[in-house]
Amino acid sequence: MKAYALGLYEKAMPSELSWREKLEAAKEAGYDYVELSIDASEDKIGRLDMPKEERLRLVELMYEVGMPIRTMCVSALTKYSLGNDKPEYEARGMEILEKSIQFADDIGVRVVMIPGYDVYYEPSTLETKRRYLKNLKAGAEMAERAGVILGLETMENEFMNTVEKAMKYVVLCGSNYLKVYPDLGNLTNAAVQYRSDVLEDLELGRGNITSLHLKETLPGRYREVPYGTGHVDFEAAIEKAWEMGIRRYVTEFWYLGAENWKEDLRFAYDMMTGLLDRQCI
């Protein structure tokens, strides 16, 4: 067995591919698992209503191809945020969270990653923060019953852009099934903004980090930065994460229409396994 597992973010592949094609592409590039995306589009949210027969077929596909889906990114909770002032948005967010946990339980997903936003499109207030904490506690209780871990993703906003801020909510919830799933690119941008140290921030999550998103960023730019063109020190962060006992990683990048997208998958895989393999020596 390998000493670590490297996953591939689903959105690094063309959306029109079938699940078999996505799983086969990930396997061909060398990855160990796929991270499924539930974004705010109704098409993706609709996955959570997949009939039991289709869920079983998806599990069978994983076994047939030899490529499991083991983490899930529920970015739909950006729009339908858990601290939202609109009761209908708050209720939809809680419904999405509950269905995500059940879906994960059914298909074998270990970690459900949720964005660290009390609200996104509206101003953050004391009330939105209180509401977020209340609903996060309720979500953690759902996760406890299902045996599925919730991972708070560090985002690009002031509310939760560091591990330190995410750990506040881990402590306040006090659940063994609520942890932190940091985004290294977002942490790097926060460190530049605050003139702080990414590695010190990671240390504050020791024992509470499920896995690490390996994403490239630039100051003020959080998405769609090709690997090697940004300012993230992947080598130092992976070395620190490894010392902390973190063994699960995901390359987070996006398919942007390139014909050679399969080469991009392999490039990302080779780059990160090159850094991870050094930790195994």
Long-range contacts (C-beta under 8 A, 24 or more apart in sequence): 2-32, 3-247, 3-279, 3-280, 4-242, 4-247, 4-248, 4-249, 4-276, 4-279, 4-280, 5-32, 5-33, 5-70, 5-247, 5-248, 5-249, 6-30, 6-31, 6-32, 6-249, 6-250, 6-251, 6-269, 6-272, 6-273, 6-276, 7-31, 7-32, 7-33, 7-34, 7-35, 7-70, 7-71, 7-211, 7-248, 7-249, 7-250, 7-251, 8-33, 8-34, 8-35, 8-250, 8-251, 8-265, 8-268, 8-269, 9-35, 9-37, 9-73, 9-250, 9-251, 9-252, 9-253, 9-254, 10-34, 10-35, 10-36, 10-37, 10-73, 11-37, 11-254, 11-255, 12-251, 12-252, 12-253, 12-254, 12-255, 12-261, 12-264, 12-265, 12-268, 13-255, 13-261, 13-265, 14-255, 14-261, 15-255, 19-58, 19-61, 20-61, 20-65, 23-61, 23-62, 23-65, 23-67, 23-69, 24-65, 24-67, 25-262, 25-265, 26-67, 26-265, 27-65, 27-66, 27-67, 28-262, 28-265, 29-262, 29-265, 29-266, 29-269, 30-266, 30-269, 30-270, 30-273, 31-67, 31-265, 31-269, 33-67, 33-68, 33-69, 33-70, 33-71, 34-67, 34-68, 34-69, 34-70, 35-69, 35-70, 35-71, 35-72, 35-73, 35-113, 35-250, 35-252, 36-69, 36-71, 36-72, 36-73, 36-109, 37-72, 37-73, 37-75, 38-72, 38-73, 38-74, 38-75, 38-76, 38-96, 38-100, 39-75, 39-76, 40-75, 40-76, 40-78, 40-79, 40-80, 44-76, 45-76, 45-96, 47-103, 48-96, 48-99, 48-100, 48-102, 48-103, 49-99, 50-103, 52-106, 55-103, 55-106, 55-107, 58-107, 59-107, 59-108, 62-107, 62-108, 68-108, 69-107, 69-108, 69-109, 70-108, 70-109, 70-110, 70-111, 71-109, 71-110, 71-111, 71-112, 71-113, 71-151, 71-211, 71-248, 71-250, 72-100, 72-103, 72-104, 72-109, 72-111, 72-112, 72-113, 73-113, 73-153, 74-100, 74-112, 74-113, 74-114, 74-115, 75-115, 77-114, 77-115, 77-117, 78-115, 78-117, 78-120, 79-120, 79-121, 81-117, 81-118, 81-119, 81-120, 81-128, 81-132, 82-114, 82-117, 82-118, 82-131, 82-132, 82-135, 82-136, 82-139, 83-117, 83-118, 83-119, 83-124, 83-127, 83-128, 83-129, 83-130, 83-131, 83-132, 83-135, 84-119, 84-122, 84-128, 84-131, 85-119, 85-122, 85-127, 85-128, 85-131, 90-131, 90-135, 93-135, 94-135, 94-138, 94-139, 97-135, 97-139, 97-142, 98-139, 98-142, 101-139, 101-142, 101-143, 101-146, 101-148, 101-150, 102-146, 104-146, 104-148, 105-146, 105-147, 105-148, 109-148, 110-148, 110-149, 111-148, 111-149, 111-150, 111-151, 111-179, 111-181, 111-210, 111-211, 112-143, 112-148, 112-149, 112-150, 112-151, 113-150, 113-151, 113-152, 113-153, 113-181, 114-139, 114-150, 114-151, 114-152, 114-153, 115-153, 115-155, 116-152, 116-153, 116-154, 116-155, 116-157, 116-159, 116-160, 116-161, 116-165, 116-166, 116-169, 117-155, 117-157, 117-159, 117-160, 118-159, 120-157, 124-157, 124-158, 124-159, 129-159, 133-169, 133-172, 133-173, 136-169, 136-173, 136-178, 137-172, 137-173, 137-175, 139-178, 140-173, 140-175, 140-177, 140-178, 141-175, 143-175, 143-177, 143-178, 144-175, 144-176, 144-177, 147-177, 148-177, 149-177, 149-178, 149-179, 149-210, 150-177, 150-178, 150-179, 151-179, 151-180, 151-181, 151-210, 151-211, 152-178, 152-179, 152-180, 152-181, 153-181, 153-182, 153-183, 153-186, 153-213, 154-180, 154-182, 154-183, 154-186, 154-187, 154-190, 155-183, 155-186, 156-186, 156-189, 156-222, 161-186, 161-187, 161-189, 161-190, 161-193, 162-187, 162-190, 162-194, 162-196, 162-201, 163-187, 163-201, 163-202, 163-204, 163-205, 163-209, 164-201, 164-204, 166-205, 167-204, 167-205, 167-208, 170-208, 179-208, 179-209, 179-210, 180-205, 180-208, 180-209, 180-210, 181-209, 181-210, 181-211, 181-212, 181-213, 182-209, 182-212, 182-213, 183-213, 183-215, 183-252, 184-212, 184-213, 184-214, 184-215, 184-232, 184-234, 184-237, 185-213, 185-215, 185-216, 185-217, 185-222, 185-225, 185-230, 185-232, 185-252, 186-215, 186-217, 186-222, 187-237, 188-217, 188-231, 188-232, 188-233, 189-217, 189-218, 189-219, 189-220, 189-222, 192-219, 192-231, 193-219, 198-233, 198-236, 198-237, 199-236, 199-237, 199-240, 202-237, 202-240, 202-241, 202-244, 203-240, 203-244, 205-244, 206-244, 207-245, 209-241, 209-244, 209-246, 210-248, 211-246, 211-248, 211-249, 211-250, 212-237, 212-238, 212-241, 212-246, 212-248, 212-249, 212-250, 213-249, 213-250, 213-252, 214-238, 214-249, 214-250, 214-251, 214-252, 214-272, 215-251, 215-252, 215-253, 216-253, 223-254, 224-253, 224-254, 224-256, 226-253, 227-253, 227-267, 227-268, 227-271, 228-271, 234-271, 234-272, 234-275, 235-275, 238-272, 238-275, 238-276, 238-279, 239-279, 242-276, 242-279, 249-276
